[in-house]
Structure formats: C-alpha cells, structure tokens
Amino acid sequence: DMVKITLSTNHFLNRTFKTYQAGQYIILTTTIAGVRQQRAYSLVSTPEQYAKDGKLVIGVKRQGRVSNYLAKQAKIGDVLEITPASGSFVLNSTANPSLFISAGSGITPIVPMIQNALESSKQPVTLIYYSRDPAFRKELETLAAKHSHFSLNIIVDSAEKPAYFDIETLDRLCPDAEKRD
C-alpha cells in the first residue's frame, strides 16, 4: 500500500530547495477540493541522486487525505509546493559500523541513509526491518547483493503471526549492536 512518487524540481523556479541530508523530510502542499493541504514526507532518494538529476523521491503510504490524493489522483505535470528539507534524523558519520532498525513505513528515511553509508564506507551496515508488506524491498535487496558489508534482515509478520523486536533477535542478527552507530 505504498507508492514511490518522483518529484521533478525546476531549479530555475524553485530557489528555496537547494539540497538535503539523507533522512530529512519535506512538507508538501497541494490543493484538494479547493482547500490547501499539507503533509510531511521523508525523502527516499539520496542527495547525490538529486544533485545529478534534480529529482526527489518520496514514499507515500495510501492513508490520509494528502497521501490518498497523491497515490490515486495526482497526475504527471501537477505542480506541488515543497519546503526546504528539515529534520535532524540523519546519519552524522559513516566512520563506524551502523545499525538501522525499522518497522513499516518508517523505512522511508532510512533507505537513503543506508545508501549513503554503503557508498561512502566499507564499515558494516545492518538493517533489521519489520513489515507486513516491506516497502522498498527490491531496492534493499539490490543493495544487499551489491555490498557485501550490508546485512539485510527483513522480518515479515502478519496479524496471525506478529513479530516483535526483542533482545534475542537483536543479539542474533547484530551481536555487536552496542558498538554500532
């Protein structure tokens, strides 16, 4: 129930959006039935991708007024307003091994952080990701195939068999977790 939406920024018209750090988010504004609506979205693309092609990628879960509009009604060519990137949920350094733990749609800010960590360092990167319907699974599996220092752990649960984060799982999947960023 999540879609990936690519936003093409016009560098000549959009003087407020310059760059961002992996893990940050934007506030997107659109008009729905004559009323301006806003919602925050994590940027799934990396800053390096944006610098190269001027495109931003967001993950939109089909819930809520703005997200449903974007997923079901928005069309190529629609003009949407975005704010400069915000937020302090960023990976400050890739000098040490890192550990990411996520569930559901919480994966969206983590994807570009993992990409940056893998591309900029050979330090071990571990992801433990709980989801009933893992978003960005293909992208994460591609990264795992490309980078031997990436340990991808997707734990699929269901209403009938829920999976919960616990210390035993952490110890099994990342025994040196307490030493990780």
C-alpha positions as CSV (number, residue, x, y, z in Angstrom):
1,D,0.0,0.0,0.0
2,M,3.0,2.3,-0.5
3,V,3.8,4.0,-3.8
4,K,7.0,5.7,-4.8
5,I,6.5,9.2,-6.3
6,T,9.2,11.1,-8.1
7,L,9.1,14.9,-7.9
8,S,10.9,16.9,-10.6
9,T,12.1,20.2,-9.2
10,N,12.7,23.1,-11.5
11,H,16.0,24.6,-10.4
12,F,15.1,27.9,-12.1
13,L,11.8,28.4,-10.4
14,N,12.4,26.7,-7.1
15,R,15.0,28.9,-5.4
16,T,14.2,27.7,-1.9
17,F,15.1,24.0,-2.3
18,K,18.8,23.5,-2.6
19,T,19.9,20.2,-1.1
20,Y,19.4,18.0,1.9
21,Q,20.8,15.3,4.1
22,A,19.7,11.6,3.9
23,G,17.0,11.1,6.4
24,Q,15.4,14.5,6.2
25,Y,11.9,15.3,5.1
26,I,9.9,17.9,3.2
27,I,6.5,19.4,3.7
28,L,4.4,19.0,0.6
29,T,1.4,21.3,-0.1
30,T,-1.3,20.6,-2.6
31,T,-4.9,21.8,-3.2
32,I,-7.6,19.2,-2.8
33,A,-11.2,20.2,-3.5
34,G,-10.2,23.9,-3.2
35,V,-8.5,23.5,0.1
36,R,-4.7,23.7,0.6
37,Q,-3.5,20.6,2.4
38,Q,0.0,19.7,3.8
39,R,1.8,16.6,4.8
40,A,5.4,15.7,5.7
41,Y,7.2,13.1,3.6
42,S,10.7,11.6,4.1
43,L,12.9,11.8,1.1
44,V,13.8,8.4,-0.2
45,S,16.3,9.5,-2.8
46,T,19.8,10.4,-1.8
47,P,21.2,13.9,-2.0
48,E,23.7,12.7,-4.6
49,Q,20.8,11.4,-6.8
50,Y,19.1,14.8,-6.5
51,A,22.3,16.7,-7.4
52,K,22.6,14.6,-10.5
53,D,19.1,14.7,-11.9
54,G,17.1,17.2,-9.9
55,K,14.5,14.6,-8.9
56,L,13.3,13.8,-5.4
57,V,11.6,10.5,-4.5
58,I,9.1,10.2,-1.6
59,G,7.3,7.1,-0.3
60,V,3.6,7.6,0.0
61,K,1.5,5.2,2.1
62,R,-2.1,5.2,1.0
63,Q,-3.7,6.6,4.1
64,G,-4.9,10.1,4.9
65,R,-6.2,12.9,2.7
66,V,-3.0,14.1,1.0
67,S,-1.4,10.6,0.7
68,N,-4.5,9.2,-0.9
69,Y,-4.7,12.1,-3.3
70,L,-1.1,11.7,-4.3
71,A,-1.4,7.9,-4.7
72,K,-4.7,7.8,-6.6
73,Q,-5.4,11.2,-8.2
74,A,-2.3,13.2,-8.8
75,K,-1.1,13.3,-12.4
76,I,2.2,13.8,-14.1
77,G,2.7,17.5,-14.6
78,D,0.8,18.6,-11.4
79,V,2.5,21.4,-9.6
80,L,3.1,20.7,-5.9
81,E,4.8,23.0,-3.4
82,I,7.6,21.7,-1.2
83,T,9.5,23.3,1.6
84,P,13.3,23.1,2.1
85,A,14.3,19.8,3.8
86,S,14.1,19.7,7.6
87,G,14.8,17.3,10.4
88,S,17.7,16.0,12.4
89,F,17.2,12.3,11.9
90,V,20.4,11.9,9.9
91,L,23.5,9.7,9.9
92,N,26.2,12.1,11.0
93,S,29.2,9.8,10.2
94,T,29.9,6.6,8.4
95,A,33.2,6.1,10.2
96,N,31.8,3.4,12.4
97,P,29.6,0.3,11.8
98,S,26.0,1.2,11.8
99,L,22.7,-0.5,12.8
100,F,19.3,0.5,11.5
101,I,16.0,-0.8,13.0
102,S,12.7,0.0,11.3
103,A,9.1,-1.1,11.0
104,G,6.5,-0.5,8.3
105,S,6.6,2.9,6.5
106,G,9.4,4.0,9.0
107,I,11.8,2.6,6.4
108,T,11.5,5.7,4.2
109,P,14.1,8.0,5.8
110,I,16.4,5.0,6.4
111,V,16.8,3.9,2.8
112,P,18.9,6.9,1.7
113,M,20.9,6.8,4.9
114,I,21.8,3.2,4.2
115,Q,22.7,4.0,0.6
116,N,25.0,6.8,1.7
117,A,26.6,4.6,4.4
118,L,27.2,1.8,1.9
119,E,28.6,4.1,-0.8
120,S,30.9,6.1,1.4
121,S,32.4,3.5,3.7
122,K,33.2,-0.2,3.9
123,Q,32.1,-0.3,7.5
124,P,29.4,-2.9,8.3
125,V,25.8,-1.8,7.9
126,T,23.0,-3.9,9.4
127,L,19.2,-3.3,8.8
128,I,16.6,-5.1,10.8
129,Y,13.2,-4.3,9.1
130,Y,9.8,-5.5,10.4
131,S,6.9,-5.2,8.0
132,R,3.8,-7.0,6.8
133,D,4.4,-5.6,3.3
134,P,8.0,-4.5,3.1
135,A,8.3,-1.2,1.2
136,F,11.5,-0.7,-1.0
137,R,12.3,-4.4,-0.7
138,K,13.6,-4.6,-4.2
139,E,15.9,-1.6,-3.7
140,L,17.2,-3.0,-0.3
141,E,17.8,-6.5,-1.9
142,T,19.7,-4.9,-4.7
143,L,21.9,-3.0,-2.2
144,A,22.5,-6.2,-0.3
145,A,23.6,-8.0,-3.5
146,K,25.9,-5.2,-4.4
147,H,27.5,-4.6,-1.0
148,S,29.0,-7.5,1.0
149,H,29.2,-5.3,4.1
150,F,25.4,-4.9,4.2
151,S,23.4,-7.3,6.3
152,L,19.7,-7.1,5.3
153,N,17.2,-8.7,7.7
154,I,13.6,-8.3,6.6
155,I,11.2,-9.8,9.1
156,V,7.7,-10.3,7.6
157,D,4.9,-10.6,10.1
158,S,1.1,-10.8,9.9
159,A,-1.9,-10.3,12.0
160,E,-1.9,-14.1,12.6
161,K,1.8,-14.2,13.4
162,P,3.0,-10.8,14.6
163,A,6.7,-10.3,15.0
164,Y,8.1,-8.2,17.8
165,F,11.5,-6.6,18.3
166,D,13.3,-8.2,21.2
167,I,16.8,-8.5,22.6
168,E,17.2,-12.1,21.4
169,T,16.6,-11.1,17.8
170,L,19.0,-8.2,18.1
171,D,21.7,-10.4,19.6
172,R,21.2,-13.0,16.8
173,L,21.2,-10.5,13.9
174,C,23.7,-8.0,15.2
175,P,25.7,-9.3,18.1
176,D,27.8,-6.2,18.3
177,A,24.8,-3.8,18.4
178,E,26.0,-1.9,21.4
179,K,29.1,-0.8,19.4
180,R,27.2,0.4,16.4
181,D,26.0,3.9,15.5
